[in-house]
Amino acid sequence: MRHRLCVVHAFDPRGTKVGGIETFIRDEIAFLPDDFSFLMIGIDTVGDLELGRVSRHFHRGRPYDFIPVLRIADEQSREAATSVRQSLNFRFFQGLIRYFTAVRSVLRERPTSIDLQRVEFSALVRALGVPFVQRLHSEGVPKLQMDSLLKRYRFVHHVNEGLAVRLCDRFQCVNSITTKRVRKDYPAHAGKIETLSTWVDARTFSPQPLPADEGFRVAFAGRLDLFKVPSLMFQTIGRLARKIPGVEFHYMGTSDPHRFAEFGQIAERSVLHGFKSAEGVADVLARVHAGILTSEFEGMPFSVLEALGVGRPVCAIHLPQLESVIVDGISGQLVPRSDDADDMAERLADAFVAIDRLQRSGLVTPEGVAGEIADFRPEVQLGKCYETHRALQRRMMD
């Protein structure tokens, strides 16, 4: 193998944590080309590995090497911290420093470049002495609802973003809107800032026939972070249940929806599936009618692409990047944002009523929905990722 791709992130591919970054990393392993090996520098959530030492593991049949620098229980890795010292990323940073020499020694064994998922680690990763690609998965830290520590330290995040732009070899954003913003903010480095979107695997998320029974089921997969506005999601399902019969809400993820008062109104018509593998998510989506998104900001959400891949339209509160995949009356509907949550819940519920009618009339079909994301495939997007790292490593050897 001529190349090695290394990911540095506070994550254990063997664990149950789900989210956009976690899906991104798992797919980077699963679709790894034959001329690459994969090295994960992360955390041990199982408790069976020696910290600072390399061990071999497999994900979806593909081998990868793993160096954990922190041990933490799986359930703890999924919780939002209330202080900096308790935060997973701070503890991971400490672990990287503690095992810095061991990690650097392994990285220098063969040509390697790093794929970095968070800007906070850019300076330390630069010190490891290998090229790295910085990825920005969402639009910074807007002044909106969040339940992570970032809401208290937005300024620090922006400082880290600027530092990462300057230190990295390539800077990749998950949608073109963020790319334009970053290029504008850092014009001297615009030449290395580009877009690499997320994707969905057509082998797992392919168009499936609509359920033959009565009712209307809506699904969401992912964490219930505050910026995803779960309260609005639950309000919408409650409004929808008043408009059409047989409404159910299906949630796939490890967050507890009961912490939101609005969930109490739909608890009896909700199915909580817990953690699901990619295959499990696809199976649940095949048994529902539509997906939902109520986030205040996103990158390019996997949950939307996965639903569309199975042929399920998505109704969402408007985000500019969703315009490229959600076409009104074909693959779902985008509802304009407003300052009134009741108003948005009502209009979003009406959007689902319209989708239900279009599906029953045959105007919205699974194949037509999936056709809107033909370019959002791992062969296209991940192919760009691997080629970027090939180029960086060829430059190292010249």
C-alpha positions in Angstrom: 0.0 0.0 0.0 1.6 3.3 -1.1 -0.5 5.6 1.0 -1.9 5.8 4.6 -4.8 8.0 5.7 -4.9 8.9 9.4 -7.9 10.3 11.2 -7.5 12.1 14.5 -10.7 12.4 16.4 -12.2 11.7 19.8 -14.1 8.6 18.5 -14.1 4.9 18.6 -15.3 3.3 15.4 -16.4 0.2 17.4 -18.7 2.3 19.7 -22.3 3.3 19.4 -21.9 7.1 18.9 -23.8 8.3 15.9 -23.7 11.6 14.0 -22.4 13.2 10.9 -18.7 13.1 11.8 -19.0 9.5 13.0 -20.7 8.4 9.8 -18.0 10.3 7.8 -15.2 8.4 9.6 -16.8 5.0 9.4 -17.4 5.4 5.7 -13.8 6.6 5.2 -12.8 3.1 6.5 -15.5 1.2 4.6 -14.7 2.7 1.2 -10.9 2.8 1.6 -9.2 2.2 -1.8 -6.8 -0.7 -2.2 -3.7 1.6 -2.3 -4.5 3.0 1.2 -4.2 1.7 4.7 -6.1 3.5 7.6 -4.9 4.6 11.0 -7.4 5.9 13.6 -6.1 8.0 16.5 -9.0 8.1 18.9 -10.5 6.9 22.1 -11.2 3.5 23.6 -14.9 3.3 24.6 -14.9 -0.5 25.1 -12.0 -0.6 27.7 -10.0 -3.4 26.2 -7.1 -1.6 24.5 -3.7 -0.4 25.7 -3.4 3.3 25.4 -0.7 4.6 23.0 -0.3 1.2 21.3 -1.4 0.1 17.8 -3.9 -2.7 17.4 -5.7 -4.1 14.3 -9.5 -4.0 13.9 -12.1 -4.4 11.2 -15.1 -2.3 10.2 -17.5 -3.7 7.6 -14.8 -6.1 6.5 -12.1 -3.5 6.1 -9.0 -3.5 8.3 -7.7 -0.5 10.1 -5.1 0.3 12.8 -6.1 2.0 16.0 -4.2 4.0 18.6 -6.4 5.1 21.5 -5.0 8.0 23.6 -8.0 8.1 26.0 -10.3 5.6 27.7 -13.8 6.7 28.4 -17.1 4.8 28.6 -19.2 4.6 25.5 -22.2 6.4 27.1 -20.0 9.2 28.4 -18.6 9.8 25.0 -22.1 10.7 23.8 -23.0 13.3 26.5 -22.5 17.0 26.2 -20.1 18.3 28.9 -20.9 21.1 31.3 -17.3 22.3 31.9 -14.2 22.5 29.8 -12.2 20.0 31.9 -15.1 17.5 31.6 -15.4 17.9 27.9 -14.4 15.0 25.7 -12.3 17.1 23.4 -10.3 18.6 26.2 -9.6 15.2 27.6 -8.7 13.9 24.2 -6.3 16.9 23.7 -4.6 15.9 27.0 -4.4 12.3 25.7 -2.8 13.4 22.5 -0.1 15.3 24.4 0.5 12.4 26.8 1.1 10.0 23.9 2.5 12.5 21.4 5.9 10.8 21.0 4.3 7.4 20.4 1.8 8.8 17.9 4.5 10.8 16.0 6.7 7.7 15.8 4.0 5.6 14.2 3.0 8.4 11.8 6.6 8.6 10.5 6.9 4.9 9.7 5.5 5.5 6.2 4.0 8.3 4.0 0.9 9.5 5.9 -1.4 12.4 5.9 -4.1 13.3 8.4 -7.8 14.0 8.0 -8.7 16.3 10.9 -12.4 16.8 11.8 -12.2 19.6 14.4 -10.3 22.9 14.2 -9.4 22.8 17.9 -6.6 20.3 17.2 -4.9 21.9 14.2 -1.8 23.3 16.1 -1.1 20.0 17.8 -1.6 18.0 14.6 0.7 20.4 12.7 3.4 19.7 15.3 3.2 16.0 14.4 5.1 16.9 11.3 2.8 15.4 8.5 0.5 17.1 6.1 -3.2 17.4 7.1 -6.5 18.3 5.6 -8.8 20.3 7.8 -12.5 19.6 7.5 -15.3 21.9 8.6 -18.5 19.9 9.1 -20.9 22.8 9.9 -21.2 26.5 9.7 -18.9 27.5 12.6 -20.8 28.3 15.8 -23.7 30.6 15.0 -25.4 32.5 17.8 -28.2 29.9 18.1 -29.2 27.1 20.4 -26.5 24.7 21.4 -26.1 22.3 24.3 -22.3 21.9 23.9 -19.6 24.1 25.4 -19.1 25.9 22.1 -22.0 28.1 22.9 -19.9 29.7 25.7 -16.7 29.8 23.7 -17.7 31.0 20.2 -14.8 33.4 20.1 -12.3 30.6 20.8 -13.8 28.5 18.0 -13.4 31.4 15.5 -9.8 31.9 16.6 -9.2 28.1 16.1 -10.9 28.2 12.7 -8.5 31.0 11.5 -5.5 29.1 12.9 -6.6 25.9 11.2 -7.0 27.7 7.8 -3.4 29.0 8.1 -1.8 25.7 9.3 -3.5 23.1 7.1 -2.5 21.9 3.7 -6.1 21.8 2.4 -9.3 23.1 4.0 -12.5 21.3 3.0 -16.1 22.5 3.8 -19.1 20.2 3.5 -21.2 22.6 1.5 -20.5 25.4 -1.0 -22.1 28.1 1.1 -19.6 27.6 3.9 -16.8 27.4 1.4 -17.7 30.9 0.1 -17.9 32.3 3.6 -14.5 30.9 4.6 -12.8 32.1 1.4 -14.2 35.5 2.1 -13.0 35.5 5.7 -9.5 34.3 4.8 -8.8 35.6 1.2 -5.0 35.0 1.5 -5.7 31.3 1.8 -8.6 31.0 -0.6 -6.6 28.8 -3.0 -6.6 25.8 -0.5 -10.3 26.2 0.6 -12.7 23.9 -1.3 -15.9 21.9 -1.0 -16.2 18.2 -0.2 -19.8 17.2 0.5 -21.2 14.3 2.5 -22.7 11.4 0.7 -24.9 8.3 1.0 -24.0 4.8 0.0 -26.5 3.6 -2.7 -25.7 -0.1 -1.8 -27.2 0.5 1.6 -29.6 3.4 1.0 -31.4 2.5 -2.3 -35.0 3.3 -3.3 -37.5 1.0 -1.5 -41.3 0.6 -2.1 -43.5 2.7 0.1 -45.2 0.8 3.0 -48.4 -0.8 1.8 -50.4 -0.3 5.1 -52.3 2.7 6.2 -50.9 5.5 8.3 -48.0 8.1 7.9 -44.7 7.6 9.6 -41.9 10.2 9.9 -38.3 9.4 10.9 -35.3 11.2 12.2 -31.8 9.7 12.8 -29.1 11.5 14.8 -28.4 13.2 18.1 -31.1 15.5 19.6 -28.7 18.5 20.0 -30.4 21.8 20.8 -29.4 23.3 17.5 -31.5 20.6 15.8 -34.5 22.1 17.7 -36.1 18.8 18.8 -38.9 20.8 20.4 -40.0 22.0 17.0 -39.7 18.5 15.5 -42.0 17.1 18.2 -44.4 20.0 17.9 -44.7 19.3 14.2 -45.5 15.6 14.7 -48.2 16.6 17.2 -49.7 19.1 14.7 -49.5 16.5 11.9 -51.4 13.9 14.0 -54.4 16.3 14.1 -54.4 16.5 10.3 -54.1 12.9 9.1 -54.7 9.6 10.9 -52.1 7.0 11.9 -49.1 9.3 12.4 -46.0 7.8 14.0 -42.6 9.3 14.8 -39.6 7.0 14.5 -36.3 8.1 16.2 -32.9 6.4 15.6 -30.2 7.6 18.0 -28.9 7.5 21.5 -30.3 10.8 22.9 -33.2 10.8 25.3 -36.2 12.7 23.8 -38.0 12.7 27.1 -35.9 15.6 28.3 -38.0 17.8 26.0 -41.4 18.6 27.3 -42.9 18.6 23.8 -42.0 15.0 23.4 -44.6 14.1 26.0 -47.4 15.1 23.6 -46.2 12.4 21.0 -44.6 9.8 23.2 -47.5 7.3 22.7 -47.1 7.5 18.9 -43.3 7.4 18.9 -41.0 4.4 18.4 -37.5 4.8 19.8 -35.1 2.5 18.0 -31.9 3.5 19.8 -28.5 3.0 18.1 -28.7 1.6 14.5 -26.0 0.6 12.1 -26.2 2.0 8.6 -28.1 -1.1 7.5 -30.5 -0.7 10.5 -31.2 2.9 9.6 -32.0 1.9 6.0 -34.3 -0.8 7.3 -36.3 1.7 9.5 -36.4 4.3 6.7 -37.9 1.7 4.3 -40.8 1.3 6.7 -41.7 5.0 7.0 -43.0 7.6 4.6 -40.8 10.7 5.1 -37.9 12.3 7.0 -37.8 15.5 9.0 -35.2 18.2 9.8 -35.8 21.2 12.0 -32.1 22.3 12.6 -31.0 25.9 12.9 -27.7 25.1 11.1 -26.1 22.1 9.5 -23.3 21.1 7.1 -24.9 18.7 4.7 -26.8 16.3 7.0 -26.4 12.6 6.5 -29.8 12.0 7.9 -31.4 13.9 5.0 -29.3 12.2 2.4 -30.0 8.7 3.9 -33.7 9.3 3.8 -33.6 10.6 0.2 -31.5 7.6 -0.8 -34.2 5.2 0.4 -36.6 7.3 -1.6 -38.3 9.0 1.3 -39.0 12.8 0.8 -37.8 15.1 3.6 -39.7 18.1 4.9 -37.4 20.6 6.6 -37.1 24.1 7.9 -35.2 26.0 5.2 -31.4 25.8 5.1 -29.7 27.1 1.9 -27.6 24.0 1.3 -30.7 21.8 1.3 -31.9 23.5 -1.9 -29.5 21.3 -3.8 -31.2 18.1 -2.7 -34.8 18.9 -1.6 -36.9 20.0 -4.5 -40.5 21.0 -3.6 -43.0 18.5 -4.8 -40.4 16.0 -5.9 -38.1 15.1 -3.0 -39.9 16.9 -0.1 -40.5 20.5 0.8 -38.5 23.4 2.4 -40.5 25.5 4.8 -39.4 29.2 5.2 -37.9 30.0 8.6 -39.7 32.4 10.9 -39.4 33.7 14.5 -42.7 31.9 15.5 -42.2 28.2 16.4 -46.0 27.6 16.4 -46.1 29.0 12.9 -43.3 26.9 11.6 -44.7 23.7 13.2 -48.1 24.4 11.5 -46.5 25.0 8.1 -44.2 22.0 8.4 -47.1 19.8 9.3 -49.0 21.1 6.2 -45.9 20.2 4.1 -46.2 16.6 5.3 -49.9 16.5 4.5 -49.0 17.6 1.0 -46.4 14.9 0.6 -48.8 12.3 1.9 -51.2 13.3 -0.9 -48.5 13.3 -3.6 -47.3 9.9 -2.5 -50.8 8.4 -2.6 -51.4 9.9 -6.1 -48.1 8.5 -7.4 -46.6 11.9 -8.2 -43.8 11.5 -5.6 -42.1 8.1 -6.0 -39.1 6.5 -4.3 -37.1 6.5 -7.5 -37.9 10.2 -8.2 -36.8 11.2 -4.7 -33.5 9.2 -4.8 -32.7 10.7 -8.2 -32.2 14.1 -6.7 -29.0 13.0 -4.9 -27.2 11.2 -7.8 -24.1 13.3 -7.2 -24.0 12.7 -3.5 -22.4 9.2 -3.6 -19.2 8.1 -1.8 -17.7 7.1 -5.2 -17.8 10.8 -6.1 -17.3 12.6 -2.8 -14.9 10.2 -1.0 -13.0 9.8 -4.2 -12.1 13.5 -3.9 -11.0 12.9 -0.3 -8.7 10.0 -1.1 -7.2 11.8 -4.2 -6.4 14.9 -2.0 -4.4 12.7 0.3 -2.7 10.9 -2.5 -1.5 14.3 -3.9 -0.3 15.5 -0.4 1.7 12.3 0.0 3.2 12.4 -3.5 4.3 15.9 -2.7 6.0 14.5 0.5 8.0 12.0 -1.5 9.1 14.3 -4.3 
